[in-house]
Amino acid sequence: MNEIDLLAVGHTAFDYIIQLDEFPEPNSSTAIKRMKNFHGGAAANVAVVGSKLGLRTSLVSAVGGDFPESEYRRFLDSMDVETGSMITVPGERTPTAFVMTDSHHNQISYFYWGAARYFRESKVPEGAIRAARAVHLATGDPSFNCRCGALARSLGKVISFDPGQDLHMYSRDQLEDAVRTCNILFGNHHEIDRITGKLSMKVDELREIGPEIIVKTYGKRGSRIYADETIKVDAIPRDAVDPTGAGDSYRAGFMRAYLSGADLETCGRFASAVASFIVEAEGTQTNIPDYDAVLRRFTEHWGYDPMLE
């Protein structure tokens, strides 16, 4: 395997993006305004966006027998995402997400694991990890992520960790293990608050045991980066059509800048610029910008060239 900048470990999924006015109360129903099928999965989102931004990316996911001949697989190939270490389970279906967004941009998701249930018994992709400069642990099986993280740590790789909506699946010990392993911890404000609560630690205490960088996102209110200092980064205002995938694209953008040696404020600003494109269209991989498009928006908003290598 050729040298890879960023390996994403976790879910690749078929997404059903559903728009409705209000979430229904229990034991009731509501009308769906619109429903479309898209490519998704947090790890795949990071790998695809990272590739479009100029990183050499690879992907390790557990997928079903319906995936190898799918249009999604052909799309990944066209995006130059390395998929040679994918885990294919012939008798299962590829994970499927049903993401529902109301008129206030609140979301509720339902996720069918399918083949991803086999993460737990799968071998760590040693070759893929050895080939990567950095490893991003996304939503997926906690035990598999922890094993991948342990190997990556032993090899001196940069590790970012984003449990996302699978945070509830981590035991306290697994969560602490993953946090201790990573260099960068990502999460939205709900998730970081749950992590600090579950581990009975404040953000500064989390940094003492593991990640030197903690990134906490707030949607349209921007993000905060906790390092030796706290850096506040504004979101770039755009007309939001669908927030699904904005967080994953933020992580890909941040890692693109970070692996280029940019300072943390520039990393956050570049990530914000990337995410601003994703919210402009339905789906997580529908409106992915290339590096030049992000550079133009970054420069227009912040007034300088980030000068990424």
N, C-alpha and C positions, 0 to 999 in steps of 0.2 A: 504494500500500500504506500502511495506517495505521501510525503509530509502534508499534514493537515493543520490548518490554523485552529479550527474549532470543531470538536466532536460534541454533538447534542445527543444525550441519552434520555429516553422517555417515550412519550406517546406520539405515534402517527395515527391520525383518525380521519374518518369521514365525518364532516360536520353538517348538521342541519341547523341553519340559522333561522330562528323564528321570531317574527315581530308581532307584538300585540299591544293593546292599549294599557291594560292593567292585569297583574297577576290574579288568578282566581283565588277565592277563599277555599279552604278544604271542603270537599264534598260538593263542589260546584264546578262550573266550566266557564270558559271564555272563548271568544272567537279569535282565530289566528288571522292576522291581517295579511301576512306574507310568509312564505317558507321557501328556502332555497338550499341546495346541497353544494357544499364547498369542500376544498381540501383543508385539513386542520390537524390538530394535535400539537401540543406546546413544543415538543422537541423538534418536530418537523418545521413548525413555524420559524423557530430560531435558525435552523439550518438553512432554510430557503431564503429568508431575509438576509442572513449573514452572507450567503453566496452572492446574492444580488448586489450586496454592498462591496464585494471584492474579496471576501474571505474564502479560503478553501475549506469547505465544510464536509463533514461526514455525519451519518445518522445511524443510531442503533435503536430500533423499536421492535416490538413484538407485533407481527401482523398476521392476518389469516390467509388461508388459501385463495381468497378472492383478491389478494393484493398484487401478486407478481404480474398478472396480465391486465391490471387496471390502468385507467387513464392517469391516475395519481402517480403510479410508479413511472410511467413514461414522462410525466411532468417533472418528477425529481431528477430523472436522467437529463432532461433538457436544461435543467437548472444547474447541472454539474455538481449535484449533491452525491457524495460517495455513499452507496447503500450496500456495499459488499458484506457488511457485518450484520445486516438485518436478521432478525429471528423470525422465521416463517413457520407457522403452525398450520399444516394443511387442513386439519379437520375443524378449524375454528374460523370465525369471521373477524375481520379487522375491527378494532375498536371504533365506536361510533358515538359522537357527541350530539346532544340536542340542546342548543343554547338559545334561551328565550330572553328577549330584551323588551322591556316595557317602554312606554312613551317618555319616562323620566331617565332612561338609560340605565336602569337597574337590571341586573341579570340573575337568572337562575339557570343552572345547567344540570342535565342528566347525562350520565356517561355509562355506556355499555362497554365493559372491559374486553370481552371476547378473548382474543389471542393474548392480550396483555396479562391475563392471569398466569401465563407461563413464564413471565419474567422471573418469578421467584425461584424456579428450578433451572434456569438457564445459566450457562457459564458466562463469566465476565469476558467481554471482548478484548482480550489482552492486546492483540495486534492493533486494533483501532485506537486504544488508549495510548499505546506506545508511540503511534504515528502522529498524535495530536499535540499541539502546543498547549491547548487549553481544553478543558472538559466542562460542559454545561450539564448539570443534573437537573432535569425538568420534571414535570409531573410524571409519575410512574410508580413502580413498586418500591417501597422504602428499602427492603432488604437488598434488592438488586442495585439501587442507587448507592447504598452505603458500601456495598462491595466494590462497585466501580470507583467510588470516591476514595476508598482505602488504597486501591492499586494506583490510582492517579497521584495521590499524595506521596506514596512511596517512590514514585518516579519523578517527583518534583514538578508536576504539571500545575498550571493555573487552574483552579477549580471554582466555578460559580454554581450556586445552588438556589433553586427556585421551586419549592414544593407545591406552590400554587394551590389549586383547589383539592389536591390530594393530601394536604397538610393533616387532615383529620385521621389519615391512615397511619401516621407515624406514631409509634410509642414514644414515650418520653426519652427512653434510652436511644432509640433510633434517631430521633430529632437532634438530640445533643451530639450524637456521633457525627451526623451530617454537618451540623453547624461547626463543630470542631475541625472538620476536615476541610471546609471550603475557605477560599480566600475572599470571595465576594458573595454576600447573601442578598438575594433579591426578594421583594415581596410588595404587594400593595399594602396600604395602611392597615387594613383588616388583618391580613396575614402576619405582618410583622408584630402587631399587637398580640395576636394569638400565640406566636412563637415565644415572645417575652413572657406571656402569661403561663404557657405550658412549662417553660423552663424556669419560671420564677426568677427571671433576670431582667435587668434594664438593658437598653440598647448598648450602653457603654460596657456593661458586664459581658454581653454577647461578644463584643469585639475583643475582650480580654482572653476569651477561651478559644477563639478561632478567627473569624473573618475580620481582616483589617478594614474592609469596606462593607457597609450595609446600605443598600439602596431601598428607599421606601417611597412608593409611588402613590399619588393622590388623584389620578385621572386628570380631569381638566384643570385641577389646581396645581399640577406640576409634580415635582418630586423633591426629596431631600436625600442627600448623600452624607452618611455619617462616617467620617474618617478621623484624622487628627484634628480636623475642624468640621463643622456642619455647613454644608453647602446647599442652598436652596436654588432650585432650577424651575423656571416657569415653563408651563406647557405653551406651545405655539397655538394661538386660537384658530380653530378651523370649524367649519360647519360639520358637525359630527353626524354621520349617517348610521354608523354601527361601531361601537367600541370594541367588539370582539377582536382579539389578537393584538390590540395596541400594546399590552404589557409585554407580550413575547417579542414584538418588534423593537420595543424599547431595550430589552435585554440584548438583542442582536446588535442594535446600534451602539449600545454602551460597550459591548465586547469588541466591536470593530474599532472603536476609538481607543479603548484601553490597550488592545494588543498592538496598536500603532505607537504607544508611548505617550498618549495625550494626557494632560492634567485632568483631574477628576471633574472639574467644572465643565470643561470642554466635552468630556465623555457624556455627562448628563445632558448637556445642550444638544449634542449630536444625536443622542438617543431620543430626546424629545422631538427633534426634527424628523427622525425616521417615523416615530409613532404618529406624527401629525398627518402623514399620508394614509396610514392604514385606516384611520377612523373616517376617511372621506368616502369609503365604499363598503358595501356589505362583504363580509368574508374576511378571513385572516390573511389570505395570500392573493387577494384580488388586485390591490393597488400598491404593490411593492415598488418603492422607488429604487433607482440605481444611485451610485455614489454621487454622480454629478448633480442629480436632482436634489438630493439632500444637501449637498454643498451650497447650491443656489439658495435654498430656503434658509439654511443656517446663516449664510452671509447676509441675506436680506433682513433677517430678524435680529441678529446679534452684532452685525456690522464688522465682522472680521472673518478671515479664512482660518478654519481649524488646522490646516496644514498637516493632515494625516498622511502617513506614508502608505 
